[in-house]
Structures are given as C-alpha cells and as structure tokens.
Amino acid sequence: MAKAVRTDDPTRDLLTKRTDHAEAGIPEYRIVDPRFATVTAPLTGDEYAEPGVFACGDRAASLLLAREARTA
C-alpha cells in the first residue's frame, strides 16, 4: 500500500494513518511525500520500522515482494 501525504494535514498521514495501518496488519506500507519529493519505504511489520527515505532516482526494494519471490 502507498499513501500520499496531504499538504493540508501531513501529521494525519505521517503518524495517525501509519499507526492505523500497522494495527490493521497491512504488511507493507509506503509514504509518498510530494512536499519533499520523497518516499519512505518499506515500512513493514507490526511496528513499521522505517529503514529509509528515498528521493527521485533512488531504488526502494519491496521486502514483501522479495519474500514472495523466494517462496514461489
């Protein structure tokens, strides 16, 4: 899942929604922030650890998709 940060309420998308998605068990979540042209990814697991913020041209691999490819 990916979520774009709304410029009128970034706290809701960066904190509140992130917690809601973790509690709902969404396995992987990315936050697209158009204010800074960045993607925070991948956010995975119960706590949604945040391993990196990526800018245009950076590569952000999906831990979920990599895991699926290994089990296929």
N, C-alpha and C positions, 0 to 999 in steps of 0.2 A: 504494500500500500504506500502511496505517496500523498503528501498533503502540502499544498502551497500555503505559505504564511500570508494571512490577510494583513494589509498595511494598517487597517483601522483597529485591529486588535491582535497584535503579534503575541502577546502573553498567552492568550487563549490557545493559539496553535502551538506555541513552543513549550508550554508547560501543561495546561489543563488537558488538552486533547491528547497529548503524548501519554499522560497518566491514564486517561480513559482507554486508550488503545492497548496499553500494556495490561491493564486489568481485564480487558475483553479477550486477551490471549492472541491478539494479532501477531503472528510470528516474525514479521519483518516490516519495518516502517521507515520511510524516508521523509525528511522535511526539506522542502524546496523553499528557499528564502529569496524572493525576487529583489528585495531591498539591497542585498549584498551579492546577488548572483551566485549563491552557494547552495549545495545540497549536503545535509547532514545525513550520513548513511554509513553503513547499515546500522540501524537500531534493531537489535534482536533480543529475544528472551524476556523473562519476567521483569527484569529491572531496566531494560532498554539501555544497556551500556552504550556509550557514544564514542566509537573508535575514531571518527574522523569527520572533518568538514571539508568538502571538496568544491573547488572552483571550476569555472568553464575550462574544459580540456583535460581535467583530471579524470582518472578512472576509479570508480567506486564499485567494486565487485559485490555481488549478492551472496551472502553466506547461505541463505536459504536455497537459492538455485544451485549453488555449488554442492550442497549437501544432497539435493535431489538428483543431480547428475551422477554422484558417486553411488547412489543406491539403485539407479536404473540399470 
